[in-house]
Amino acid sequence: MQASCAAAPRIFCAFLWKDNLTSTSLCLRIEFMQQQVLQLYGRAKTIEQVNAVFKLASELITLTEELNPLSSTLYELVLERRTELLKKPQQRAYSASWFPLRVHSLKSRSDAASGKRDPRRIARKRSFSAAAAMPPRIRRLFTEGERAVLYIIASDIRQTGTCRCTNKEIGDRAGVGLTTTRNALRKARTHRLISVEHREQWRGKNLSNILRMVSSCWKHWLSKFRPKQGFAKSSKGVRKAMSSETFGIKEQKETISSLAVSYRSEVIPAHFFRKPSYG
């Protein structure tokens, strides 16, 4: 009986120490959450971020048994900010880019693609694609523009052993665009007709790719049915051709420059353009 009475004060002291420990840890947790809510509230911009802060503020209110003025103030601030963002319409967030935003065109794809085209490029593309520079079973795998591209590549390979022109130069010589040139090279590489060697440069612009013919069937066809391809002047195409997008702009610039010169000669006296003489 005396032993039990002696142990009772010890148990009571242990409960008091545990209660003080839990209250201290709870106060520290509340202070930490208040600082966290305050920091996140200052950085919150979108509705998703504000919702996350509002959830944390709600947990902070439930932890405080008595009315804490700082917790209630933070809760009211977050609630007010959340209400404002919910009332505003959601705006699309554009990612920052180095390139300027393109002006939206009112034309459809068919209208935009039905612009002026250079008839010389179209005629060159059709003549090169109809030259039958590939066997029939390979020829049916490519479109008209892609056949013209492969005709230019085969001509350079027959003459020099490799083709070292850029995709833009090959497209200009064949009378097609850059996308058609890339599609032709990709499909020819997939069907194992050519090999592409990339020449990357460190801290500089990459050199043009080296194209080689690896198909023995294509080589045999050229040597048997097209022995002069690559050595005739008509099979080389042209080095620099006017782009299809700029057809007719050169003539407009020449007309404008001639009108400007005539206007300047009529309105402004000629002695204004004379160089001053010294000496």
C-alpha positions as CSV (number, residue, x, y, z in Angstrom):
1,M,0.0,0.0,0.0
2,Q,2.8,2.4,0.8
3,A,4.7,1.4,-2.4
4,S,1.6,2.1,-4.5
5,C,1.1,5.5,-2.8
6,A,4.8,6.3,-3.5
7,A,4.5,5.5,-7.2
8,A,1.5,7.7,-7.7
9,P,3.3,11.0,-7.7
10,R,5.8,9.7,-10.2
11,I,3.1,8.7,-12.7
12,F,1.4,12.1,-12.2
13,C,4.7,13.9,-13.0
14,A,5.2,11.7,-16.1
15,F,1.7,12.7,-17.5
16,L,2.4,16.4,-16.8
17,W,5.8,16.2,-18.7
18,K,4.2,14.4,-21.7
19,D,1.4,17.0,-21.8
20,N,3.9,19.9,-21.8
21,L,5.9,18.2,-24.6
22,T,2.9,17.7,-26.9
23,S,1.8,21.3,-26.3
24,T,5.3,22.6,-27.2
25,S,5.6,20.6,-30.3
26,L,2.1,21.7,-31.4
27,C,3.0,25.4,-30.9
28,L,6.2,24.9,-33.0
29,R,4.2,23.1,-35.7
30,I,1.7,26.0,-35.8
31,E,4.4,28.6,-36.1
32,F,6.1,26.6,-38.9
33,M,2.8,26.3,-40.8
34,Q,2.1,30.0,-40.4
35,Q,5.4,30.9,-41.9
36,Q,4.9,28.4,-44.7
37,V,1.4,29.8,-45.5
38,L,2.8,33.3,-45.6
39,Q,5.6,32.4,-48.0
40,L,3.4,30.4,-50.3
41,Y,0.7,33.1,-50.3
42,G,3.2,35.7,-51.6
43,R,4.3,33.4,-54.5
44,A,0.9,32.1,-55.5
45,K,-0.2,33.3,-58.9
46,T,-2.6,30.7,-60.4
47,I,-5.7,29.1,-59.0
48,E,-4.0,25.8,-58.5
49,Q,-1.3,27.3,-56.3
50,V,-3.9,29.3,-54.3
51,N,-5.9,26.1,-53.7
52,A,-2.9,24.4,-52.3
53,V,-2.3,27.4,-49.9
54,F,-6.0,27.4,-48.9
55,K,-5.8,23.7,-48.0
56,L,-2.8,24.4,-45.8
57,A,-4.5,27.4,-44.2
58,S,-7.6,25.2,-43.4
59,E,-5.4,22.6,-41.7
60,L,-3.8,25.4,-39.7
61,I,-7.2,26.6,-38.5
62,T,-8.2,23.1,-37.4
63,L,-4.9,22.7,-35.4
64,T,-5.5,25.8,-33.3
65,E,-8.0,25.0,-30.5
66,E,-8.3,28.6,-29.4
67,L,-8.8,31.5,-31.8
68,N,-5.3,32.5,-33.1
69,P,-5.4,36.0,-34.7
70,L,-2.5,35.3,-37.1
71,S,-4.0,32.0,-38.3
72,S,-7.4,33.6,-38.8
73,T,-5.9,36.5,-40.7
74,L,-4.0,34.3,-43.0
75,Y,-7.1,32.2,-43.6
76,E,-9.1,35.2,-44.5
77,L,-6.4,36.6,-46.9
78,V,-6.1,33.2,-48.7
79,L,-9.9,32.9,-48.9
80,E,-10.2,36.4,-50.4
81,R,-7.5,35.7,-53.0
82,R,-9.1,32.5,-53.9
83,T,-12.5,34.1,-54.4
84,E,-11.0,36.8,-56.7
85,L,-9.2,34.2,-58.9
86,L,-12.4,32.1,-59.2
87,K,-14.4,35.1,-60.4
88,K,-11.8,36.0,-63.1
89,P,-11.9,34.1,-66.4
90,Q,-9.1,31.7,-66.9
91,Q,-6.4,33.1,-69.2
92,R,-4.1,30.9,-71.3
93,A,-0.6,31.1,-70.1
94,Y,1.8,31.5,-73.0
95,S,5.3,30.1,-72.6
96,A,8.1,32.6,-73.0
97,S,9.8,32.1,-76.4
98,W,12.6,33.8,-78.3
99,F,10.6,33.8,-81.5
100,P,7.9,36.5,-82.1
101,L,4.3,35.5,-82.2
102,R,2.9,34.9,-85.7
103,V,-0.1,36.9,-86.7
104,H,-3.1,34.7,-87.1
105,S,-4.1,34.4,-90.8
106,L,-7.7,34.4,-91.9
107,K,-7.0,32.2,-94.9
108,S,-7.5,28.5,-94.9
109,R,-4.8,26.0,-95.8
110,S,-6.1,25.5,-99.3
111,D,-6.2,29.3,-99.9
112,A,-2.7,29.8,-98.5
113,A,-1.3,27.0,-100.6
114,S,-2.9,28.2,-103.8
115,G,-0.6,31.2,-104.1
116,K,1.8,32.1,-107.0
117,R,4.2,29.3,-108.0
118,D,7.1,29.6,-110.3
119,P,6.3,27.7,-113.6
120,R,10.0,27.1,-114.2
121,R,10.3,25.1,-110.9
122,I,7.2,23.1,-111.7
123,A,8.4,22.3,-115.2
124,R,11.9,21.2,-113.8
125,K,10.3,19.0,-111.2
126,R,8.1,17.3,-113.7
127,S,10.9,16.7,-116.2
128,F,13.2,15.3,-113.6
129,S,10.6,13.0,-112.1
130,A,9.6,11.6,-115.5
131,A,13.3,10.8,-116.4
132,A,13.0,7.3,-115.0
133,A,16.2,7.4,-113.0
134,M,15.1,4.5,-110.8
135,P,13.8,1.0,-111.4
136,P,9.9,0.7,-111.6
137,R,9.6,-1.2,-108.4
138,I,11.4,1.5,-106.5
139,R,9.9,4.4,-108.5
140,R,6.4,3.7,-107.3
141,L,7.4,4.2,-103.7
142,F,7.9,7.9,-104.1
143,T,5.9,10.9,-105.2
144,E,6.6,13.2,-108.2
145,G,8.6,15.7,-106.1
146,E,10.5,13.0,-104.3
147,R,11.5,11.4,-107.6
148,A,12.9,14.7,-108.8
149,V,15.0,15.0,-105.6
150,L,16.4,11.5,-106.0
151,Y,17.2,12.3,-109.6
152,I,19.4,15.2,-108.5
153,I,21.1,13.1,-105.9
154,A,21.8,10.2,-108.4
155,S,23.3,12.7,-110.9
156,D,25.7,14.1,-108.4
157,I,26.7,10.6,-107.1
158,R,27.3,9.4,-110.7
159,Q,29.5,12.3,-111.4
160,T,31.5,12.7,-108.2
161,G,30.8,9.6,-106.2
162,T,28.9,11.5,-103.4
163,C,26.3,14.2,-103.1
164,R,27.5,17.0,-100.7
165,C,24.7,19.6,-101.4
166,T,22.5,20.9,-98.7
167,N,18.8,20.1,-98.6
168,K,18.0,23.6,-99.7
169,E,20.3,23.4,-102.7
170,I,18.9,20.0,-103.7
171,G,15.3,21.3,-103.4
172,D,16.1,24.3,-105.5
173,R,17.7,22.2,-108.2
174,A,14.8,19.8,-108.2
175,G,12.1,22.5,-108.1
176,V,10.6,21.4,-104.8
177,G,10.5,22.7,-101.2
178,L,12.5,21.8,-98.2
179,T,9.9,19.5,-96.7
180,T,9.7,17.4,-99.9
181,T,13.5,17.1,-99.9
182,R,13.6,15.8,-96.4
183,N,10.8,13.4,-96.9
184,A,12.6,12.0,-100.0
185,L,15.8,11.5,-98.1
186,R,14.0,9.9,-95.1
187,K,12.2,7.4,-97.3
188,A,15.2,6.6,-99.4
189,R,17.2,5.9,-96.3
190,T,14.4,3.7,-94.9
191,H,14.4,1.6,-98.1
192,R,18.2,1.4,-98.0
193,L,18.8,3.2,-101.2
194,I,21.2,5.8,-99.9
195,S,23.4,6.3,-96.8
196,V,23.6,9.6,-95.0
197,E,26.8,10.7,-93.2
198,H,26.3,13.7,-90.8
199,R,29.1,16.1,-90.4
200,E,28.6,17.9,-87.1
201,Q,30.8,20.7,-86.0
202,W,31.7,21.7,-82.5
203,R,30.7,25.3,-81.7
204,G,29.9,26.0,-85.4
205,K,27.4,25.4,-88.1
206,N,27.2,21.8,-89.2
207,L,28.5,20.9,-92.7
208,S,26.3,19.5,-95.4
209,N,25.6,15.7,-95.2
210,I,27.4,13.3,-97.5
211,L,25.0,11.1,-99.4
212,R,26.1,7.8,-101.0
213,M,24.2,5.3,-103.1
214,V,24.2,1.8,-101.4
215,S,21.5,0.0,-103.5
216,S,23.1,-2.3,-106.0
217,C,19.8,-2.6,-108.0
218,W,19.7,1.2,-108.4
219,K,23.4,1.3,-109.5
220,H,22.8,-1.5,-112.1
221,W,19.7,0.3,-113.5
222,L,21.7,3.6,-113.9
223,S,24.6,1.9,-115.6
224,K,22.4,0.0,-118.0
225,F,19.6,2.4,-118.9
226,R,20.9,5.8,-117.9
227,P,24.7,5.7,-118.6
228,K,25.0,9.5,-119.3
229,Q,23.1,10.7,-116.2
230,G,25.2,13.0,-114.1
231,F,27.5,13.8,-117.0
232,A,25.0,15.6,-119.2
233,K,24.4,19.3,-118.5
234,S,20.6,18.9,-118.4
235,S,20.8,16.4,-115.5
236,K,22.6,18.7,-113.1
237,G,19.7,21.1,-112.6
238,V,20.5,24.6,-111.4
239,R,22.5,25.8,-108.4
240,K,20.4,28.7,-107.3
241,A,16.8,29.0,-108.3
242,M,14.1,31.5,-107.3
243,S,12.0,30.2,-104.4
244,S,8.4,29.4,-104.9
245,E,7.3,31.8,-102.2
246,T,9.1,34.8,-103.8
247,F,7.9,34.4,-107.3
248,G,7.0,37.8,-108.8
249,I,8.5,39.8,-105.9
250,K,11.7,40.5,-107.7
251,E,9.9,42.1,-110.6
252,Q,7.9,44.2,-108.1
253,K,11.1,45.4,-106.4
254,E,12.6,46.4,-109.7
255,T,9.5,48.4,-110.6
256,I,9.4,50.2,-107.3
257,S,13.1,51.0,-107.5
258,S,12.8,52.4,-111.0
259,L,9.8,54.5,-109.9
260,A,11.8,55.8,-106.9
261,V,14.7,56.8,-109.1
262,S,12.5,58.6,-111.6
263,Y,10.7,60.5,-108.8
264,R,14.0,61.5,-107.2
265,S,15.4,62.8,-110.5
266,E,12.2,64.8,-111.2
267,V,11.6,66.3,-107.8
268,I,15.0,66.7,-106.2
269,P,17.7,68.8,-108.2
270,A,20.7,66.9,-109.4
271,H,23.2,69.1,-107.6
272,F,22.0,67.7,-104.2
273,F,23.6,64.4,-105.1
274,R,27.0,65.7,-106.2
275,K,29.9,65.0,-104.0
276,P,31.6,68.1,-102.5
277,S,34.9,69.0,-104.0
278,Y,37.7,69.7,-101.5
279,G,40.8,71.7,-102.7
